[in-house]
Amino acid sequence: MRRTDFPATRALRPFDREAGGGDDGVDAGGLRAAVSGDGGRALWGGLARLEGLLPAPGLPHGPSRPVSGGRERPPGAGRADGGPFGPDGGRRLVVGPRFDEPVATRGYAWWYVDALSDDQRHGITLIAMIGNVFSPWYAGARARSSAADPLDHCGLNVALYGPRGRHWMLTERRREHVHRESDRLTLGPSRVEWNGGHFTFRIDEVTSPLPSRVRGVVRVYPSALASYRTALDREGRHHWGPIAPHARVEVEMERPGLRWSGDGYVDANAGSAPLEDAFSGWSWSRAGIRGGTSVLYDVMRRDGTPHTLALAFDASGDERTVPAPPRVALPGTRWGLERSTRADANCQPAVLRTLEDTPFYARSLLDTRVLGTSTTAMHESLSLDRFRSAWVRLLLPFRLPRAPRGFTRSDRQCR
């Protein structure tokens, strides 16, 4: 039965004004503890708790090992030595991402975060994008020119989930609104920073299609940094890898008034060609398991060759390949998008909640069992066949506004 007697939250800390801008005062008095809208269940259960795993300042890493020849892209599957993931290659010192690494013409790079509050009732996803792969504007630019500029199609996607509903935003920023340094990425009025030990997202965005201001700070503290990188396609043009399979996340939002902390996850993707040229879609999930995090990734390549990743990351960020669990069909979405996942034998995963339901993409929470652990998984289904269809690209501008040149009205409204 759905709960209606939500208890009041604990006292809140003052808002961090170094986020910049903003109204004075935060009405914390009316905040309530959040529950999901589905049967009173928590948004997300089963993630391994990470208390005690955070290292002392300085974030120590494992011993160094030999590295490859220093090229940015490894041949086929393997570990990259550069790009948006930061220095890498083998198990040497990992210093985190580099926001100023070159991004190929017609290519892309993104950094992804998801997290759940400790009471398992609030959730967030953040995606900082250079060359927004799902932008109709970028798709049009690539169709018109072989020299389409990824820096002219950037943005910060923010999605907040909780009892007050969902807040979703992604405004596409032009090159003149984007500034990159090795440890800082500025996207219009928002920015992402990496100080060598944690990420800070300073958010100042407007929701769509109905505009409302969202402003606040999110800090992501990795318990360890992973160095696993792999190519998703046979040509080595598209790469993926976790940055922090385990992290603690602190959310301090001024608009809407939210304060919570919980467990999270960080990864990155990068490529030198459009996604839809290499893949017809994918199914991805990550979940807390005993001793770490599992990642299950099924990529549907255009050439028809199957590609499945089944990985388990321990508390130090080290990975091991595990036998891929059986593939299981899930109910389709309201848009008729097919979904599937992998789960232990004799387990039929259940969709707890569909957080994002679009014509070509769905993000869901699953009640499942993975590698012997009953858990709740974050799950993605993506159809790039749907994305490249004309009718979907006609709908996308209603959800993905593009900031005009110069000082943008979208940055002024709703203040």
Secondary structure as the mmCIF struct_conf table of DSSP 4:
data_model
#
loop_
_struct_conf.conf_type_id
_struct_conf.id
_struct_conf.beg_label_comp_id
_struct_conf.beg_label_asym_id
_struct_conf.beg_label_seq_id
_struct_conf.end_label_comp_id
_struct_conf.end_label_asym_id
_struct_conf.end_label_seq_id
HELX_LH_PP_P HELX_LH_PP_P1 PHE A 6 PRO A 7
STRN STRN1 ALA A 8 ALA A 8
HELX_LH_PP_P HELX_LH_PP_P2 THR A 9 ALA A 11
HELX_LH_PP_P HELX_LH_PP_P3 ARG A 13 PHE A 15
HELX_RH_3T_P HELX_RH_3T_P1 ARG A 17 ALA A 19
BEND BEND1 GLY A 21 GLY A 21
BEND BEND2 ASP A 24 ASP A 24
TURN_TY1_P TURN_TY1_P1 GLY A 29 GLY A 30
STRN STRN2 ARG A 32 ARG A 32
BEND BEND3 GLY A 37 ASP A 38
TURN_TY1_P TURN_TY1_P2 GLY A 39 GLY A 40
BEND BEND4 LEU A 43 TRP A 44
HELX_LH_PP_P HELX_LH_PP_P4 LEU A 47 ARG A 49
TURN_TY1_P TURN_TY1_P3 GLU A 51 GLY A 52
HELX_LH_PP_P HELX_LH_PP_P5 LEU A 54 ALA A 56
TURN_TY1_P TURN_TY1_P4 PRO A 57 GLY A 58
HELX_LH_PP_P HELX_LH_PP_P6 GLY A 62 SER A 64
BEND BEND5 GLU A 72 ARG A 73
BEND BEND6 PRO A 75 GLY A 78
BEND BEND7 ASP A 81 GLY A 82
HELX_RH_3T_P HELX_RH_3T_P2 GLY A 83 PHE A 85
BEND BEND8 PRO A 87 PRO A 87
BEND BEND9 GLY A 89 GLY A 89
TURN_TY1_P TURN_TY1_P5 GLY A 90 ARG A 91
BEND BEND10 ARG A 92 ARG A 92
TURN_TY1_P TURN_TY1_P6 PHE A 99 ASP A 100
BEND BEND11 GLU A 101 GLU A 101
TURN_TY1_P TURN_TY1_P7 THR A 105 ARG A 106
STRN STRN3 TYR A 108 SER A 117
TURN_TY1_P TURN_TY1_P8 ASP A 118 ASP A 119
BEND BEND12 GLN A 120 GLN A 120
STRN STRN4 GLY A 123 ILE A 130
BEND BEND13 GLY A 131 GLY A 131
TURN_TY1_P TURN_TY1_P9 VAL A 133 PHE A 134
HELX_RH_AL_P HELX_RH_AL_P1 PRO A 136 ARG A 144
TURN_TY1_P TURN_TY1_P10 SER A 146 ALA A 147
HELX_RH_3T_P HELX_RH_3T_P3 PRO A 150 ASP A 152
BEND BEND14 HIS A 153 HIS A 153
STRN STRN5 CYS A 154 GLY A 162
TURN_TY1_P TURN_TY1_P11 PRO A 163 ARG A 164
STRN STRN6 GLY A 165 MET A 169
STRN STRN7 GLU A 172 ARG A 173
HELX_RH_3T_P HELX_RH_3T_P4 ARG A 175 HIS A 177
STRN STRN8 VAL A 178 GLU A 181
TURN_TY1_P TURN_TY1_P12 SER A 182 ASP A 183
STRN STRN9 ARG A 184 LEU A 187
TURN_TY1_P TURN_TY1_P13 GLY A 188 PRO A 189
STRN STRN10 SER A 190 TRP A 194
BEND BEND15 GLY A 196 GLY A 197
STRN STRN11 PHE A 199 VAL A 206
BEND BEND16 SER A 208 LEU A 210
STRN STRN12 ARG A 213 PRO A 222
BEND BEND17 SER A 223 ALA A 224
STRN STRN13 THR A 230 ALA A 231
BEND BEND18 LEU A 232 ASP A 233
TURN_TY1_P TURN_TY1_P14 ARG A 234 GLU A 235
BEND BEND19 GLY A 236 GLY A 236
STRN STRN14 HIS A 238 ARG A 255
TURN_TY1_P TURN_TY1_P15 PRO A 256 GLY A 257
STRN STRN15 LEU A 258 GLY A 271
BEND BEND20 SER A 272 ALA A 273
HELX_RH_AL_P HELX_RH_AL_P2 LEU A 275 ALA A 278
STRN STRN16 PHE A 279 ILE A 289
TURN_TY1_P TURN_TY1_P16 ARG A 290 GLY A 291
STRN STRN17 GLY A 292 ARG A 301
TURN_TY1_P TURN_TY1_P17 ARG A 302 ASP A 303
STRN STRN18 PRO A 306 ASP A 314
TURN_TY1_P TURN_TY1_P18 ALA A 315 SER A 316
BEND BEND21 GLY A 317 GLY A 317
STRN STRN19 GLU A 319 THR A 321
HELX_LH_PP_P HELX_LH_PP_P7 PRO A 323 PRO A 326
STRN STRN20 ARG A 327 LEU A 330
TURN_TY1_P TURN_TY1_P19 ARG A 334 TRP A 335
STRN STRN21 ARG A 339 ARG A 342
TURN_TY1_P TURN_TY1_P20 ALA A 345 ASN A 346
STRN STRN22 ALA A 350 ASP A 357
BEND BEND22 PRO A 359 PHE A 360
STRN STRN23 TYR A 361 VAL A 370
TURN_TY1_P TURN_TY1_P21 LEU A 371 GLY A 372
STRN STRN24 THR A 373 SER A 383
HELX_RH_AL_P HELX_RH_AL_P3 LEU A 384 PHE A 387
TURN_TY1_P TURN_TY1_P22 ARG A 388 ARG A 388
BEND BEND23 SER A 389 SER A 389
HELX_RH_AL_P HELX_RH_AL_P4 ALA A 390 LEU A 395
HELX_RH_3T_P HELX_RH_3T_P5 LEU A 396 PHE A 398
TURN_TY1_P TURN_TY1_P23 ARG A 399 ARG A 399
BEND BEND24 LEU A 400 LEU A 400
STRN STRN25 ARG A 402 ARG A 402
HELX_LH_PP_P HELX_LH_PP_P8 ALA A 403 PRO A 404
BEND BEND25 ARG A 405 PHE A 407
HELX_RH_3T_P HELX_RH_3T_P6 ARG A 409 ASP A 411
TURN_TY1_P TURN_TY1_P24 ARG A 412 CYS A 414
#
